[in-house]
């Protein structure tokens, strides 16, 4: 990890705004999905891909371990 030198406070709802410079650099768009990881006191955000990694479907997806999987593929997985 490399530090950015950017510091932000949470608002009353616990939200943190990602600065526009980072959003542009990392191609973050409105409604992009992120998975949240923790390691001690460190919080890591990982952007999920835009489509199901198994079939390419862009609808009804859920983030699993940093990857998007659609509901149809989840239903087909052995239990």
Secondary structure, DSSP 8 states (H G I E B T S, - for coil): -----------TTS-----HHHHHHTT--TT--EEEEEETTEEEEEE--SS-TTT---SSEEEETTEEEEHHHHHHS--
